[in-house]
Amino acid sequence: MEKDNGIIQEWINTIDEFLVAIDRNGTILRVNQSWIDFCVSHEISALLWQTGANYLDGLEKAGNAKELSSIKQVLRNEVNEHELVHPFLLGENETQWLQVKVRGISSASEDSNGAIIYHKPITPYSNSLQPITAEIVLESMTEGFCLLDDSMKVIYLNDIAEELLQRKRESMMGRGFFDVFPEAVNTNFQRHYEHVLKKQEIVEFVDYYKPLDTWFQIKACPLKKGRLAIYFQDVSERKKTEAQLMESTFYDYLTGLPNRRLMIQKISSLMEQGNKFSIFHLHIDNLNFINAVHQHHAGDTIMKRTAEKLKVFTNETCYAGRLDGNEFIILRKYRKGENLAEFAHQIEQVFCKPINLANSEEVTVSFSLGIACHPFDAQTTDELLSYAEIAMSEAKNVGGSSCVFFRPKMKALRNRNSVIEEGLGGDLKANGFHYTMQPQIDGNSGNLTGVEVLSRWTHPKLGELSPLEFIQLAEETGNIVPLTSHLLTEVFAQIKEWEKQFGWNLRTAINMTPSLLGNPDFFDSFFKLMDRYKIKPSLIEIEITEQAELTYSPKTLENLLLCKSKGISIAIDDFGTGFSMISYLTHFPITKIKIDKSFVQKIGQDRKSEAVLKSLIHLATSIECELVAEGVERREEAEFLQANNCSIFQGYLYDKPLKVSEFEAKYLQSPLFFG
C-alpha cells in the first residue's frame, strides 16, 4: 500500500470530510451537519462551527496556530490549496488528530472570496511524529473501502468493508471482485464500475444487493494504472425512511390506495401518452350520517372496506385511488367495444351488500358516481376532474345510488353551486337568507296552535333558491352549523319580541338535519343561545326529517333526551315516507308526529292510502304522540282527518308560509279564527 504514494494520495483526496466555508475575513458562511455534530459532542467553541462566527478567531483562541497559518496563506492567495495533519484539542487532555485541506474560493470579480476547509478525523498514530500510514487512515474511516487492481481483483479492504460485506478479507484478497460476488454480474454494480474505468470519472449511486438484503450508497473513483477505489455504506435505514415518506406522500394513510396527488400524476401521464380513458368520481353519500350515528370509527371502517372492494378493479388498465374525505376515483383506459355503463354497474355491485362494523352492526351505504371521459369531455387534468365531480354532484341530486355521465350543460350547475357556497360563507342576512312561518291550526276550534319555521333564500344573483338545494350544499361544505345558528338567532330574537309585545306562548318548530342532531357542540351552542334570549324550552320544537340515513345513534339519542328533559318537544317531520319510522318511535323520545302530505293528498282518491293513513293516526294516538297533518289543501281532507281523530292541520287550506311581518299582522295584531 505504501509503495505508490501517488495512488494513495489520489484516493485520500476523494474521502468525504467535515466542511467549513468562510469568507475572506474568516466569517463562517456554511458548515455541514457532521462538523456541527462533532463540535457539539466535544464541546468545541461555537466560534468554530456557528454560522456568522469568526473561524479565524476561534482557531486563535483554541491555539491551532498551524491550521490558522495555512488558512491565511490561502486567503492571501499565496497558495491555492494547503494540506496538513495536526492534533486538535478536545478538552480534558483529549486530542483528536485531523487531516485538513484548505482550498480557496475565487470569482471573476474578486481575487478571493474565501476558503473551504475540509477536516477528516484520523486515528492517532502515536506520540512520536512518524508518518501516518494509509492503513491508519483507512481503518479510521466510517465507511467501507475496497481497492481493486486493473484486473478487478481485490487488493485491499478495511474493517468496515468486512463488516458490511459479511466476508473476511482473507477470503477475498487476490480474488476477482465478481468471483467473490457473482450475483453482482450484469447488474448496476458492474455497469457503473465499467463506466468509471472507461470514462475515468467518479460515479456515485445507490443500489440494492439482494444476497445481503442491503441498500448500498457507493462512490467509485478511477485511479492510476487502471485501479478502482470503492467507498460504500449501508443506507438501508435511510431507504426505509424514504419509502415511508413516499408512502405518506403518495398513498392514503387509511385505505392504502393512491391519494389525490398520485392519481393526478397518473391522469397527467395518461394524457401525455395520448391515452383515451375515463374518470369515475365516486362519493359515499351517507357517510356523514353514519359517522353521526356510529361515531367516526364507523366511517373509517366503511372507507377501508370500500377501498378493499375497489382494489379488485385495479389492473394494467384500471387504477383506483382515494381523493378527499368520502370520495374515491377510478381511472379506466379505453377498451374497444367497452360499455362504460356496464363498468359503472360493476362498481354499483360493491355497495349492494351491507358493511359489517366492528360492533357487529351492519350499515348500507349509497353512492353517487360521476363519469367524465378524455379526450371527449376535456383535454386538461383540471377540467376532467372538475367535470367528473360535476357529474357526481348531479348524481347526488338524483338520490339513492346513482350514476351520471358528464354533459356540457352541467358546467352551469357547478358555477351555480360555487355562487351558493360563496354566499353560505358570507353575511347570510345581507345575501338574502331569511325565513317564513307557516301556521298550525286546530281544525276543531280554529285556534292557532303553533308555527313551523321554514328557511328561505332570495339570492342576490340567483333569485329564489330551493331549501333542498342550499341546505344540501350547506351540509356538504360544513356550513350547516353556522347557517342553523344564524337562523336560530333570528328566530329567538323574534320570539322574545313577540313574547314581550303580544304574550306569545305557542310552540315554534325548527327543522334540524341529522348531522346536527349528532353534534354535541352544536347543542351546547343551541342551549347557550336559548339562555341568552331567555327562551322557554316549552316554546321550541325540534323537527327530525324522516329519512333512511338517520338511524339509531347513541349521540343523537343523548342530545334528544337532553332536549326533552329541558322541556323541548321532539317531532318527526314527513312521517311515513322513510324506512325507519318504527326505529324512531322505539329509540327516540318522540312527542309529535307530522303525517306527510303524500298520504293526505290521496284522501278520497286511493282507498289503500286512506287505510294506511288511518293506521298511522291510530299508531300515533296509541303511543300518546301529538299529531299534525301536513299539506292539507282541501276541505275533504280536513273532514276525513277530523273524523279519524287528527285535527291539527298545516297547509294551504288554512295558510301558506308567511313572511314574519305578514304573520305578525295576521295572527298577532288581529288574530284570525277558522271555525
Secondary structure, DSSP 8 states (H G I E B T S, - for coil): --S-HHHHHHHHTTS--EEEEEETT-BEEEE-HHHHHHHHHTT--GGGTSTTSBHHHHHHHHT-HHHHHHHHHHHTTS-SEEEEEEEEEEETTEEEEEEEEEEEE--SSSS--EEEEEEEEE----SS-----HHHHHHT-SSEEEEE-TTSBEEEE-HHHHHHHTS-HHHHTTSBHHHH-GGGTTSHHHHHHHHHHHHT--EEEEEEEGGGTEEEEEEEEE-GGG-EEEEEEE-HHHHHHHHHHHHHHHB-TTT-SB-HHHHHHHHHHHHHTT--EEEEEEEETTHHHHHHHH-HHHHHHHHHHHHHHHGGG-BTTEEEEE-STTEEEEEEE--TT--HHHHHHHHHHTTTS-EE-TTS-EE---EEEEEEEETTT-SSHHHHHHHHHHHHHHHHHH-SSEEEE--GGGHHHHHHHHHHHHHHTS-TTTTTEEEEEEEEEETTT--EEEEEEEEEEEETTTEEE-HHHHHHHHHHHT-HHHHHHHHHHHHHHHHHHHHHHH---SEEEEEE-HHHHT-HHHHHHHHHHHHHHT--GGGEEEEEE--TT----HHHHHHHHHHHHHT-EEEEEEETSSS-HHHHHHHS---EEEE-HHHHTTTTT-HHHHHHHHHHHHHHHHTT-EEEEE---SHHHHHHHHHTT--EEESTTT---B-HHHHIIIIIIS-----
